[in-house]
Amino acid sequence: MPEIELSAGTIEYTDTGDGPGGTVVLVHGLAFDGSVWDAVVAELREDFRVVVPVLPLGSHRHPMRPSADLSAQGVADLLAEFLERLDLREVTLVQNDAGTAQLLPGVRDERIARLVLTSCEALDNYPPGVQGRTLLAASRVPGGLFLLLQSFRVPFLASMSSSLGGMTAHSIPYERVRRWYRPLLTDRAIRRDLARFLRSTEKDTYLRAAERLRHFDRPVLVAWGAEDRMMPPETGRRLAALLPRGRYVEIPGAGTLVPMDNPSALAHELRRFLKEEANG
């Protein structure tokens, strides 16, 4: 996997396809890596250049520098730096789960032509669901995050509705769970990075982001999982209503992990969105 050295540390990424449809950057969520997008990449790669960075949100393999800003805004700034270093322009930026992409518009958005938000933290839904509240509480207790993460060693516990099972409308292969959580379970420095993100992201982070989105004048597709319990569809509808050029759609048969639950439907909506915007 290619790597790039940024101000906060080394970031891995994939860069697939060179189709004529432009550049699509897919952004994963908390404690996931780019593999959540594998099926969507397979759908898009013939017609688009698809770039997927692995951000320091828990499934990264290279710890960040101790001085790095790993708040939600800091990670968003790191994403902006990534776009700049690869000189990606007229990007369609697609976010799932964690809401870091929301923090670019109005701050560092000169390379973003379009924004797609799929079932992510937004408005007052932070920390989201019982999963988010439990993770945040654990990060504030010495040793709490380490103890909580041990549950992901047990397939049954990981599949519970209060854990990963509550983020999907379908089951997740345990091999994928092991891939995502191996860095957190085996590397203290990676756990430190995740704890820094959780402790430094404020409750009103996404409310402030929403105020900036009110003035974002580029096309935005809000594509929400119709069966999402952690990020309720009502949140997605409220978010879309704020956007000057926002459009809301629901992805059937999908929970929070929209790109895994129904990648074909999501890819279809992405293609339709891009085609309609290209046609003016």
Backbone as JSON, one array per atom type, in Angstrom:
{
  "sequence": "MPEIELSAGTIEYTDTGDGPGGTVVLVHGLAFDGSVWDAVVAELREDFRVVVPVLPLGSHRHPMRPSADLSAQGVADLLAEFLERLDLREVTLVQNDAGTAQLLPGVRDERIARLVLTSCEALDNYPPGVQGRTLLAASRVPGGLFLLLQSFRVPFLASMSSSLGGMTAHSIPYERVRRWYRPLLTDRAIRRDLARFLRSTEKDTYLRAAERLRHFDRPVLVAWGAEDRMMPPETGRRLAALLPRGRYVEIPGAGTLVPMDNPSALAHELRRFLKEEANG",
  "N": [[0.85, -1.19, 0.0], [0.61, 2.22, -0.87], [2.37, 4.96, 0.75], [2.42, 8.13, 2.44], [4.22, 10.85, 3.73], [3.1, 13.03, 6.1], [2.43, 16.08, 7.96], [1.59, 15.23, 10.49], [2.33, 12.59, 10.6], [2.89, 9.32, 9.09], [0.82, 8.34, 6.47], [-1.18, 5.8, 5.09], [-2.56, 4.79, 1.91], [-4.85, 4.02, -0.8], [-4.88, 4.13, -4.35], [-6.74, 4.05, -7.0], [-7.68, 3.23, -10.3], [-8.33, 5.25, -13.24], [-10.34, 6.58, -14.53], [-12.49, 8.61, -16.68], [-14.28, 10.11, -15.22], [-13.48, 11.77, -13.15], [-12.11, 12.56, -9.85], [-12.64, 10.7, -6.95], [-12.71, 10.74, -3.51], [-12.68, 8.66, -0.8], [-13.69, 8.44, 2.52], [-13.16, 6.91, 5.58], [-14.56, 5.81, 8.79], [-14.49, 5.93, 12.44], [-12.22, 3.78, 13.97], [-12.2, 2.11, 11.79], [-10.85, 1.07, 8.6], [-9.72, 1.76, 5.22], [-10.86, -0.44, 4.0], [-13.58, -0.68, 4.37], [-14.69, 0.46, 2.19], [-14.23, -1.19, 0.03], [-16.01, -2.66, -1.71], [-17.44, -0.59, -2.91], [-15.4, 0.79, -4.2], [-14.74, -1.15, -6.11], [-17.01, -0.94, -7.68], [-16.76, 1.61, -8.79], [-14.25, 2.04, -9.94], [-13.67, 1.72, -12.68], [-14.58, 3.96, -13.96], [-13.78, 6.2, -12.58], [-11.15, 7.94, -10.85], [-10.22, 6.64, -7.84], [-9.54, 7.35, -4.59], [-8.4, 6.36, -1.43], [-7.7, 7.24, 1.68], [-6.06, 6.14, 4.73], [-6.95, 7.21, 7.66], [-5.83, 8.54, 10.87], [-7.57, 7.09, 12.88], [-7.79, 4.89, 14.46], [-7.59, 2.37, 13.15], [-5.29, 2.62, 11.81], [-1.88, 1.87, 10.92], [0.51, 3.11, 11.43], [1.66, 4.92, 14.05], [0.83, 8.3, 15.0], [2.72, 11.39, 15.3], [3.7, 12.52, 18.57], [3.11, 15.22, 18.93], [1.02, 15.77, 17.21], [-2.09, 17.15, 16.16], [-4.92, 15.61, 16.95], [-7.6, 15.98, 17.17], [-11.04, 16.13, 15.97], [-11.13, 18.28, 14.16], [-8.41, 18.55, 13.7], [-7.8, 16.13, 12.4], [-9.35, 16.48, 10.14], [-7.96, 18.64, 9.01], [-5.63, 17.28, 8.43], [-6.56, 15.56, 6.45], [-7.11, 17.48, 4.48], [-4.51, 18.33, 3.99], [-3.5, 15.99, 2.89], [-4.96, 15.88, 0.47], [-3.84, 18.1, -0.76], [-1.11, 17.42, -0.95], [-1.16, 15.26, -2.71], [-2.06, 16.62, -4.81], [-4.78, 16.73, -5.58], [-7.61, 17.67, -7.33], [-10.8, 19.31, -7.86], [-12.36, 17.48, -6.42], [-14.61, 14.88, -5.5], [-15.71, 14.41, -2.43], [-16.26, 11.9, -0.15], [-17.85, 10.83, 2.74], [-18.09, 8.52, 5.46], [-19.54, 7.43, 8.52], [-17.55, 8.65, 10.99], [-17.44, 12.24, 11.22], [-15.47, 13.81, 9.86], [-15.05, 14.94, 7.29], [-16.99, 16.89, 7.12], [-15.89, 19.03, 8.35], [-14.23, 20.43, 6.72], [-15.43, 22.19, 4.69], [-15.7, 25.68, 4.36], [-13.43, 26.09, 5.81], [-11.04, 24.76, 4.82], [-11.51, 24.21, 1.87], [-10.9, 24.38, -0.8], [-10.25, 22.51, -2.74], [-12.4, 20.86, -3.03], [-15.04, 19.85, -4.95], [-17.52, 18.68, -4.78], [-19.57, 17.23, -2.21], [-20.25, 14.34, -0.35], [-22.15, 12.9, 2.1], [-22.5, 10.17, 4.09], [-24.43, 8.55, 6.38], [-23.31, 9.69, 9.11], [-21.64, 11.24, 11.95], [-23.31, 14.09, 13.04], [-24.64, 17.4, 13.49], [-26.32, 17.57, 16.55], [-25.87, 14.99, 17.26], [-23.69, 13.67, 18.76], [-21.65, 12.3, 21.26], [-22.42, 9.56, 19.07], [-25.12, 7.34, 19.55], [-25.27, 4.36, 21.68], [-22.86, 3.09, 21.32], [-21.0, 5.15, 20.67], [-21.13, 6.73, 23.0], [-20.26, 4.94, 24.95], [-17.64, 4.4, 24.09], [-16.44, 6.93, 24.29], [-16.67, 7.4, 27.07], [-15.07, 5.33, 28.05], [-12.57, 6.14, 27.13], [-11.87, 8.11, 28.85], [-11.2, 7.06, 31.24], [-8.52, 5.73, 33.06], [-6.94, 3.07, 31.5], [-9.39, 2.21, 30.59], [-10.1, 2.23, 27.86], [-8.47, 0.24, 26.79], [-9.49, -2.03, 28.12], [-12.16, -2.07, 27.19], [-11.76, -2.54, 24.47], [-10.99, -5.18, 24.42], [-13.25, -6.68, 24.09], [-13.61, -6.99, 21.4], [-12.15, -9.13, 20.68], [-13.74, -11.27, 20.87], [-16.01, -12.87, 18.91], [-18.87, -13.0, 19.34], [-19.38, -10.91, 21.18], [-18.52, -8.69, 19.72], [-20.44, -8.63, 17.75], [-22.76, -7.79, 18.94], [-25.69, -5.71, 19.44], [-25.08, -3.42, 20.8], [-22.56, -2.94, 20.05], [-20.46, -3.4, 17.22], [-22.4, -4.77, 15.82], [-24.66, -3.19, 15.98], [-24.25, -1.28, 14.09], [-24.71, -2.03, 11.55], [-26.86, -3.36, 9.02], [-26.58, -5.91, 8.36], [-24.65, -8.89, 9.02], [-21.19, -8.69, 9.96], [-18.29, -10.04, 8.6], [-16.12, -11.81, 10.75], [-13.42, -11.85, 10.25], [-12.95, -9.42, 9.05], [-13.44, -7.68, 11.16], [-11.32, -8.37, 12.84], [-9.19, -7.47, 11.3], [-9.65, -4.66, 11.32], [-9.42, -4.03, 14.07], [-7.0, -5.0, 14.97], [-4.66, -3.24, 15.04], [-5.35, -1.54, 17.23], [-5.56, -3.38, 19.29], [-3.04, -4.39, 19.57], [-1.08, -2.42, 19.64], [0.05, 0.01, 21.64], [0.53, 2.69, 21.09], [-1.2, 3.27, 19.0], [-3.64, 3.03, 20.29], [-3.33, 5.19, 21.97], [-3.45, 7.28, 20.1], [-6.14, 7.08, 19.24], [-7.45, 7.59, 21.68], [-6.68, 10.23, 22.07], [-8.03, 11.49, 19.98], [-10.71, 11.03, 20.76], [-10.87, 12.33, 23.26], [-10.34, 14.97, 22.67], [-12.21, 15.93, 20.92], [-14.89, 18.02, 20.79], [-18.24, 18.33, 22.15], [-19.88, 20.08, 20.73], [-18.75, 20.16, 18.24], [-19.75, 19.29, 15.72], [-22.05, 20.73, 15.49], [-21.04, 23.3, 15.13], [-19.79, 22.82, 12.71], [-22.02, 22.4, 11.11], [-23.1, 24.96, 11.0], [-21.25, 26.23, 9.35], [-21.65, 24.75, 7.06], [-24.06, 25.73, 6.18], [-23.38, 27.75, 4.49], [-22.06, 26.63, 2.42], [-21.54, 26.42, -0.91], [-21.57, 24.45, -2.83], [-22.49, 21.38, -4.58], [-24.13, 18.93, -2.58], [-24.62, 15.64, -1.55], [-26.61, 13.87, 0.61], [-26.6, 10.82, 1.8], [-28.21, 8.46, 3.41], [-28.3, 5.63, 5.63], [-31.14, 3.69, 5.55], [-31.91, 2.03, 7.61], [-30.52, 2.83, 9.79], [-29.62, 2.93, 13.12], [-27.85, 4.1, 14.86], [-27.03, 6.51, 13.73], [-29.58, 8.24, 13.19], [-31.99, 8.39, 10.48], [-33.47, 10.79, 10.55], [-31.62, 12.67, 11.45], [-29.99, 12.88, 9.2], [-31.83, 13.96, 7.37], [-32.34, 16.46, 8.55], [-29.79, 17.56, 8.37], [-29.41, 17.71, 5.56], [-31.34, 19.59, 4.96], [-30.19, 21.96, 5.77], [-28.41, 22.66, 3.84], [-27.45, 24.68, 1.11], [-27.35, 23.59, -1.48], [-28.16, 20.99, -1.11], [-29.12, 17.51, -1.19], [-31.22, 14.85, -0.3], [-31.13, 11.34, 0.15], [-32.2, 8.01, 0.87], [-30.58, 4.97, 1.62], [-31.59, 1.81, 0.98], [-31.84, -1.08, 3.14], [-29.57, -0.63, 4.7], [-27.44, 0.14, 7.44], [-25.46, 2.12, 9.64], [-22.98, 1.55, 8.42], [-23.02, 2.08, 5.53], [-21.51, 1.74, 3.03], [-20.78, -0.93, 3.21], [-23.1, -2.36, 3.75], [-24.91, -1.9, 1.59], [-23.46, -1.55, -1.02], [-23.82, -1.39, -3.82], [-26.2, 0.08, -4.22], [-25.42, 2.5, -3.07], [-23.24, 3.21, -4.73], [-24.67, 3.51, -7.09], [-26.25, 5.78, -6.48], [-24.21, 7.64, -6.13], [-23.11, 7.74, -8.72], [-25.33, 8.74, -10.13], [-25.69, 11.23, -8.92], [-23.22, 12.48, -9.57], [-23.38, 12.47, -12.36], [-25.67, 14.04, -12.86], [-24.84, 16.49, -11.76], [-22.69, 17.04, -13.4], [-24.01, 17.48, -15.75], [-25.1, 19.86, -15.29]],
  "CA": [[0.0, 0.0, 0.0], [1.43, 3.44, -0.88], [2.4, 5.77, 1.96], [2.85, 9.52, 2.26], [4.6, 11.48, 4.99], [2.43, 14.3, 6.33], [2.92, 16.78, 9.15], [1.25, 14.48, 11.7], [2.91, 11.25, 10.54], [2.79, 8.59, 7.83], [-0.54, 7.92, 6.11], [-1.32, 4.86, 3.98], [-3.72, 5.06, 1.06], [-4.93, 3.33, -2.08], [-5.16, 5.04, -5.46], [-7.2, 3.04, -7.95], [-8.45, 3.66, -11.45], [-8.0, 6.53, -13.87], [-11.46, 6.82, -15.44], [-12.71, 10.01, -17.08], [-15.31, 10.76, -14.42], [-12.92, 12.63, -12.12], [-11.51, 11.97, -8.66], [-13.5, 10.47, -5.79], [-11.95, 10.41, -2.31], [-13.57, 7.98, 0.14], [-13.16, 8.63, 3.87], [-13.74, 5.94, 6.53], [-14.91, 6.3, 10.11], [-13.72, 5.65, 13.64], [-11.79, 2.39, 14.17], [-12.27, 1.37, 10.53], [-9.87, 1.51, 7.62], [-10.27, 1.92, 3.88], [-11.5, -1.65, 3.48], [-15.04, -0.55, 4.39], [-15.08, 0.96, 0.88], [-13.75, -2.09, -1.03], [-17.05, -2.99, -2.7], [-17.77, 0.64, -3.64], [-14.26, 1.0, -5.1], [-14.9, -2.08, -7.23], [-18.1, -0.44, -8.54], [-16.45, 2.92, -9.37], [-12.88, 2.19, -10.41], [-13.55, 1.78, -14.13], [-15.0, 5.26, -14.47], [-13.26, 7.28, -11.76], [-9.98, 7.73, -10.0], [-10.75, 6.48, -6.48], [-8.45, 7.45, -3.61], [-8.91, 6.03, -0.1], [-6.67, 7.36, 2.72], [-6.29, 5.54, 6.05], [-6.74, 8.3, 8.61], [-5.47, 8.06, 12.22], [-8.8, 6.97, 13.66], [-7.8, 3.65, 15.23], [-7.17, 1.2, 12.37], [-4.04, 2.95, 11.12], [-0.77, 1.02, 11.38], [1.64, 3.96, 11.81], [1.26, 5.93, 15.05], [1.12, 9.69, 14.68], [3.68, 12.05, 16.16], [3.08, 12.96, 19.83], [2.66, 16.61, 18.83], [-0.03, 15.9, 16.2], [-3.45, 17.5, 16.57], [-5.79, 14.5, 16.55], [-9.02, 16.29, 17.33], [-11.76, 15.98, 14.71], [-10.66, 19.32, 13.24], [-7.03, 18.23, 13.33], [-7.82, 15.06, 11.4], [-9.85, 17.11, 8.92], [-6.84, 19.39, 8.43], [-4.71, 16.29, 7.87], [-7.16, 15.15, 5.19], [-6.88, 18.57, 3.53], [-3.09, 18.26, 3.63], [-3.39, 14.83, 2.01], [-5.44, 16.29, -0.85], [-2.87, 19.04, -1.31], [0.15, 16.74, -1.28], [-1.4, 14.47, -3.92], [-2.54, 17.6, -5.79], [-6.09, 16.3, -6.05], [-8.44, 18.84, -7.59], [-12.18, 19.02, -8.25], [-12.61, 16.21, -5.75], [-15.86, 14.5, -4.85], [-15.29, 13.89, -1.12], [-17.34, 11.05, 0.37], [-17.59, 10.5, 4.15], [-18.96, 7.59, 6.18], [-19.35, 7.29, 9.96], [-17.02, 9.87, 11.61], [-17.82, 13.37, 10.38], [-14.33, 14.7, 9.63], [-15.17, 15.67, 6.02], [-17.86, 18.06, 7.33], [-15.14, 20.12, 8.97], [-13.44, 21.12, 5.71], [-16.11, 23.34, 4.07], [-15.61, 26.93, 5.1], [-12.12, 26.2, 6.45], [-10.05, 24.4, 3.8], [-12.35, 23.46, 0.94], [-10.66, 24.85, -2.17], [-10.1, 21.39, -3.68], [-13.62, 20.06, -3.01], [-16.08, 20.28, -5.88], [-18.78, 18.09, -4.32], [-19.47, 16.56, -0.93], [-21.24, 13.29, -0.11], [-22.14, 12.5, 3.49], [-23.3, 8.97, 4.28], [-24.59, 8.14, 7.78], [-22.14, 10.13, 9.87], [-21.89, 12.14, 13.06], [-23.77, 15.38, 12.52], [-25.49, 18.23, 14.34], [-26.17, 17.3, 17.98], [-25.73, 13.54, 17.47], [-22.31, 13.34, 19.14], [-21.25, 11.05, 20.62], [-23.61, 8.91, 18.53], [-25.55, 6.02, 19.98], [-24.64, 3.76, 22.86], [-21.48, 2.79, 20.98], [-20.18, 6.34, 20.8], [-21.08, 7.16, 24.4], [-19.43, 3.98, 25.68], [-16.25, 4.59, 23.69], [-15.96, 8.18, 24.87], [-16.52, 7.21, 28.51], [-13.91, 4.46, 28.29], [-11.32, 6.86, 26.84], [-11.6, 9.05, 29.93], [-10.84, 6.29, 32.44], [-7.23, 5.05, 32.84], [-7.07, 1.65, 31.17], [-10.75, 1.88, 30.16], [-10.15, 1.95, 26.43], [-7.85, -1.07, 26.6], [-10.42, -3.06, 28.57], [-13.3, -2.12, 26.28], [-11.35, -3.11, 23.18], [-10.84, -6.64, 24.53], [-14.49, -7.33, 23.65], [-13.53, -7.27, 19.97], [-11.49, -10.42, 20.51], [-14.78, -12.3, 20.97], [-16.98, -12.59, 17.84], [-20.23, -12.76, 19.84], [-19.45, -9.59, 21.79], [-18.38, -7.69, 18.65], [-21.65, -8.62, 16.93], [-23.91, -7.33, 19.72], [-26.29, -4.46, 18.96], [-24.41, -2.31, 21.48], [-21.21, -2.86, 19.49], [-20.48, -3.29, 15.76], [-23.66, -5.3, 15.3], [-25.64, -2.12, 15.89], [-23.88, -0.32, 13.04], [-24.93, -2.64, 10.25], [-28.1, -4.1, 8.83], [-26.18, -7.28, 8.08], [-23.51, -9.31, 9.83], [-19.85, -8.36, 9.47], [-17.36, -11.17, 8.76], [-15.22, -11.53, 11.86], [-12.09, -11.6, 9.72], [-12.85, -7.98, 8.82], [-13.32, -7.06, 12.48], [-9.94, -8.6, 13.3], [-8.33, -6.55, 10.55], [-9.85, -3.29, 11.79], [-9.07, -3.8, 15.47], [-5.67, -5.5, 15.3], [-3.74, -2.19, 15.53], [-5.74, -1.08, 18.56], [-5.36, -4.45, 20.27], [-1.64, -4.81, 19.65], [-0.15, -1.29, 19.64], [-0.35, 1.01, 22.63], [0.59, 4.02, 20.48], [-2.43, 3.45, 18.22], [-4.69, 3.32, 21.28], [-3.09, 6.57, 22.4], [-3.98, 8.17, 19.06], [-7.6, 7.06, 19.31], [-7.87, 8.28, 22.9], [-6.5, 11.67, 21.86], [-9.15, 11.93, 19.15], [-11.95, 11.02, 21.52], [-10.85, 13.3, 24.36], [-10.17, 16.35, 22.2], [-13.33, 16.32, 20.06], [-15.89, 18.61, 21.67], [-19.62, 17.93, 21.86], [-20.5, 20.95, 19.75], [-17.92, 20.19, 17.03], [-20.53, 19.12, 14.49], [-22.98, 21.86, 15.41], [-20.27, 24.39, 14.5], [-19.6, 22.45, 11.31], [-23.29, 22.6, 10.42], [-23.25, 26.39, 10.73], [-20.44, 26.54, 8.17], [-22.27, 24.11, 5.9], [-25.16, 26.59, 5.7], [-22.85, 28.68, 3.49], [-21.3, 25.85, 1.45], [-22.33, 26.66, -2.13], [-21.35, 23.4, -3.82], [-23.48, 20.3, -4.44], [-23.95, 17.96, -1.49], [-25.55, 14.51, -1.48], [-26.69, 13.24, 1.92], [-27.09, 9.46, 1.51], [-28.3, 7.89, 4.76], [-28.8, 4.28, 5.77], [-32.55, 3.71, 5.93], [-32.09, 1.26, 8.83], [-29.49, 3.26, 10.73], [-30.07, 3.2, 14.48], [-26.83, 4.9, 15.53], [-27.14, 7.82, 13.1], [-30.95, 8.12, 12.69], [-32.27, 9.11, 9.24], [-33.94, 12.14, 10.83], [-30.43, 13.52, 11.49], [-29.6, 13.12, 7.81], [-32.79, 14.89, 6.75], [-32.08, 17.79, 9.11], [-28.53, 18.03, 7.8], [-29.62, 18.08, 4.15], [-32.16, 20.8, 4.89], [-29.36, 23.13, 6.02], [-27.45, 22.88, 2.76], [-28.01, 25.43, -0.01], [-27.49, 22.72, -2.65], [-28.2, 19.64, -0.56], [-30.13, 16.55, -1.64], [-31.27, 13.73, 0.64], [-31.64, 10.05, -0.29], [-31.98, 6.91, 1.81], [-30.08, 3.74, 1.03], [-32.33, 0.71, 1.61], [-31.08, -2.22, 3.64], [-28.27, -0.19, 5.2], [-27.29, 0.82, 8.7], [-24.41, 3.13, 9.6], [-21.94, 1.16, 7.47], [-23.68, 2.06, 4.22], [-20.72, 1.16, 1.94], [-20.7, -2.38, 3.34], [-24.44, -2.95, 3.74], [-25.51, -1.85, 0.26], [-22.51, -0.78, -1.85], [-24.33, -1.17, -5.17], [-27.14, 1.19, -4.18], [-24.66, 3.72, -2.82], [-22.51, 3.53, -5.96], [-25.66, 4.01, -8.06], [-26.6, 7.16, -6.11], [-23.04, 8.46, -6.42], [-23.04, 7.94, -10.16], [-26.43, 9.61, -10.55], [-25.35, 12.55, -8.41], [-22.12, 13.05, -10.37], [-23.83, 12.7, -13.73], [-26.59, 15.18, -12.87], [-24.09, 17.71, -11.54], [-21.88, 17.29, -14.59], [-24.91, 17.98, -16.78], [-25.48, 21.22, -14.95]],
  "C": [[0.88, 1.24, 0.0], [1.33, 4.18, 0.44], [2.83, 7.18, 1.6], [3.13, 10.11, 3.63], [3.94, 12.85, 5.08], [2.92, 14.91, 7.64], [2.67, 16.0, 10.43], [1.9, 13.1, 11.75], [2.68, 10.63, 9.17], [1.36, 8.06, 7.64], [-0.47, 6.93, 4.96], [-2.55, 5.22, 3.15], [-3.7, 4.12, -0.13], [-5.34, 4.34, -3.13], [-5.46, 4.16, -6.67], [-7.97, 3.68, -9.09], [-8.0, 5.01, -11.98], [-9.09, 6.91, -14.87], [-11.7, 8.29, -15.69], [-13.67, 10.78, -16.19], [-14.81, 11.67, -13.33], [-12.45, 11.83, -10.91], [-12.52, 11.88, -7.52], [-12.6, 10.05, -4.63], [-12.92, 9.88, -1.26], [-12.94, 7.99, 1.53], [-13.91, 7.71, 4.84], [-13.98, 6.59, 7.89], [-14.02, 5.79, 11.21], [-13.5, 4.15, 13.81], [-12.07, 1.5, 12.96], [-11.09, 1.81, 9.66], [-10.52, 1.55, 6.25], [-11.0, 0.72, 3.35], [-13.02, -1.59, 3.56], [-15.57, -0.12, 3.02], [-14.76, 0.0, -0.25], [-14.79, -2.35, -2.11], [-17.45, -1.77, -3.52], [-16.64, 0.97, -4.63], [-14.39, 0.11, -6.33], [-15.97, -1.6, -8.21], [-17.68, 0.8, -9.33], [-15.15, 2.97, -10.16], [-12.74, 2.27, -11.93], [-13.82, 3.17, -14.68], [-14.42, 6.45, -13.72], [-11.89, 6.92, -11.21], [-10.49, 7.72, -8.57], [-9.58, 6.41, -5.49], [-9.04, 7.25, -2.21], [-7.77, 6.15, 0.92], [-7.07, 6.6, 3.99], [-5.93, 6.6, 7.09], [-6.46, 7.75, 10.01], [-6.66, 8.03, 13.17], [-8.92, 5.61, 14.35], [-7.39, 2.42, 14.47], [-5.92, 1.49, 11.55], [-2.89, 2.14, 11.72], [0.45, 1.82, 11.79], [1.17, 4.99, 12.83], [1.64, 7.34, 14.6], [2.14, 10.26, 15.67], [3.0, 12.54, 17.44], [2.53, 14.38, 19.78], [1.47, 16.82, 17.89], [-1.36, 16.29, 16.85], [-4.39, 16.42, 16.04], [-7.24, 14.73, 16.97], [-9.71, 16.07, 15.99], [-11.31, 17.02, 13.7], [-9.24, 19.06, 12.8], [-6.95, 17.14, 12.28], [-8.36, 15.59, 10.08], [-8.76, 17.92, 8.23], [-5.81, 18.45, 7.81], [-5.24, 15.76, 6.54], [-6.95, 16.21, 4.12], [-5.42, 18.58, 3.07], [-2.84, 17.1, 2.67], [-3.83, 15.19, 0.59], [-4.44, 17.21, -1.53], [-1.6, 18.34, -1.77], [0.01, 15.86, -2.51], [-1.9, 15.33, -5.07], [-3.84, 17.13, -6.43], [-7.0, 17.52, -6.16], [-9.84, 18.41, -8.04], [-12.65, 17.68, -7.68], [-14.07, 16.08, -5.35], [-15.48, 13.78, -3.56], [-16.47, 13.18, -0.47], [-16.97, 10.58, 1.77], [-18.59, 9.46, 4.65], [-18.56, 7.56, 7.64], [-18.8, 8.57, 10.58], [-17.18, 11.05, 10.66], [-16.7, 14.3, 10.01], [-14.46, 15.52, 8.35], [-16.06, 16.9, 6.16], [-17.09, 19.27, 7.81], [-14.26, 20.87, 7.98], [-14.18, 22.31, 5.09], [-16.09, 24.57, 4.97], [-14.3, 27.14, 5.8], [-11.02, 25.95, 5.42], [-10.76, 23.56, 2.75], [-12.06, 23.78, -0.52], [-10.53, 23.72, -3.18], [-11.36, 20.54, -3.81], [-14.64, 20.65, -3.97], [-17.46, 19.83, -5.44], [-18.53, 17.34, -3.02], [-20.6, 15.53, -0.83], [-21.09, 12.82, 1.33], [-23.06, 11.3, 3.67], [-23.27, 8.59, 5.76], [-23.37, 8.48, 8.63], [-22.57, 10.99, 11.05], [-22.26, 13.51, 12.51], [-24.64, 16.07, 13.56], [-25.26, 17.9, 15.82], [-26.02, 15.8, 18.28], [-24.25, 13.17, 17.67], [-22.21, 13.37, 20.66], [-22.48, 10.24, 20.21], [-23.89, 7.54, 19.13], [-24.85, 5.53, 21.23], [-23.18, 3.44, 22.58], [-20.57, 3.99, 21.19], [-20.03, 6.79, 22.24], [-20.19, 6.24, 25.22], [-17.96, 4.19, 25.37], [-15.68, 5.86, 24.31], [-15.74, 8.04, 26.37], [-15.29, 6.38, 28.83], [-12.6, 5.2, 28.09], [-10.93, 7.8, 27.97], [-11.23, 8.38, 31.25], [-9.5, 5.6, 32.17], [-7.42, 3.55, 32.62], [-8.43, 1.27, 30.62], [-10.83, 1.51, 28.7], [-9.56, 0.58, 26.13], [-8.82, -2.18, 26.98], [-11.61, -3.19, 27.63], [-12.94, -2.81, 24.97], [-11.18, -4.62, 23.24], [-12.1, -7.36, 24.05], [-14.44, -7.69, 22.18], [-12.71, -8.52, 19.66], [-12.5, -11.56, 20.47], [-15.85, -12.0, 19.92], [-18.38, -12.27, 18.34], [-20.37, -11.35, 20.4], [-19.35, -8.49, 20.73], [-19.65, -7.56, 17.84], [-22.88, -8.12, 17.66], [-24.41, -5.99, 19.21], [-25.68, -3.24, 19.63], [-22.98, -2.11, 20.99], [-21.32, -2.72, 17.97], [-21.78, -3.79, 15.15], [-24.74, -4.25, 15.16], [-25.36, -1.1, 14.81], [-24.18, -0.84, 11.65], [-26.28, -3.33, 10.2], [-27.84, -5.57, 8.55], [-25.01, -7.64, 8.98], [-22.2, -8.92, 9.16], [-18.96, -9.58, 9.65], [-16.33, -10.87, 9.84], [-13.78, -11.3, 11.39], [-11.88, -10.11, 9.47], [-12.7, -7.24, 10.15], [-11.9, -7.21, 13.01], [-8.98, -7.67, 12.58], [-8.42, -5.13, 11.11], [-9.24, -3.07, 13.17], [-7.7, -4.33, 15.87], [-4.73, -4.38, 15.75], [-4.07, -1.71, 16.93], [-5.44, -2.11, 19.64], [-3.89, -4.77, 20.5], [-0.65, -3.66, 19.82], [-0.66, -0.2, 20.57], [-0.37, 2.42, 22.02], [-0.65, 4.3, 19.63], [-3.6, 3.73, 19.16], [-4.55, 4.75, 21.8], [-3.66, 7.56, 21.39], [-5.5, 8.23, 19.11], [-8.11, 7.8, 20.53], [-7.73, 9.79, 22.74], [-7.62, 12.24, 21.0], [-10.42, 12.06, 19.98], [-11.98, 12.13, 22.57], [-10.83, 14.74, 23.88], [-11.28, 16.82, 21.27], [-14.49, 16.76, 20.94], [-17.3, 18.26, 21.21], [-20.27, 18.79, 20.79], [-19.72, 21.06, 18.44], [-18.77, 20.18, 15.77], [-21.66, 20.13, 14.37], [-22.3, 23.06, 14.76], [-20.06, 24.09, 13.02], [-20.87, 22.7, 10.51], [-23.53, 24.08, 10.1], [-22.43, 26.8, 9.51], [-21.05, 25.93, 6.91], [-23.44, 24.91, 5.34], [-24.7, 27.5, 4.56], [-22.02, 27.95, 2.42], [-22.1, 25.82, 0.14], [-22.12, 25.61, -3.21], [-22.33, 22.24, -3.59], [-23.12, 19.33, -3.31], [-25.03, 16.9, -1.59], [-25.47, 13.94, -0.06], [-27.38, 11.89, 1.72], [-27.06, 8.64, 2.8], [-28.8, 6.45, 4.72], [-30.22, 4.29, 6.29], [-32.8, 2.97, 7.24], [-31.08, 1.64, 9.91], [-30.1, 3.59, 12.09], [-29.11, 4.12, 15.23], [-26.85, 6.35, 15.03], [-28.54, 7.88, 12.46], [-31.17, 8.92, 11.4], [-32.77, 10.54, 9.46], [-32.77, 13.13, 10.91], [-29.98, 13.86, 10.08], [-30.53, 14.1, 7.12], [-32.58, 16.31, 7.25], [-30.81, 18.39, 8.52], [-28.71, 18.5, 6.37], [-30.41, 19.38, 4.03], [-31.36, 22.08, 5.12], [-28.59, 23.57, 4.78], [-28.08, 23.63, 1.59], [-28.24, 24.58, -1.25], [-27.5, 21.25, -2.21], [-29.34, 18.81, -1.13], [-30.07, 15.34, -0.71], [-31.82, 12.48, -0.05], [-31.39, 9.04, 0.82], [-31.56, 5.67, 1.05], [-30.77, 2.56, 1.71], [-31.4, -0.4, 2.09], [-29.73, -1.86, 4.2], [-28.41, 0.45, 6.56], [-26.23, 1.9, 8.57], [-23.37, 2.81, 8.54], [-22.55, 0.97, 6.08], [-22.82, 1.42, 3.14], [-20.52, -0.34, 2.04], [-22.08, -3.02, 3.22], [-25.07, -2.97, 2.35], [-24.63, -1.03, -0.68], [-23.04, -0.49, -3.25], [-25.29, 0.0, -5.21], [-26.42, 2.5, -3.94], [-23.89, 4.15, -4.06], [-23.46, 4.08, -7.02], [-26.02, 5.46, -7.76], [-25.43, 8.1, -6.37], [-22.93, 8.77, -7.9], [-24.12, 8.91, -10.64], [-26.16, 11.05, -10.13], [-24.28, 13.22, -9.27], [-22.56, 13.35, -11.79], [-24.74, 13.92, -13.8], [-25.84, 16.49, -12.65], [-23.23, 18.05, -12.75], [-22.73, 17.86, -15.72], [-25.51, 19.34, -16.45], [-26.82, 21.38, -14.31]]
}
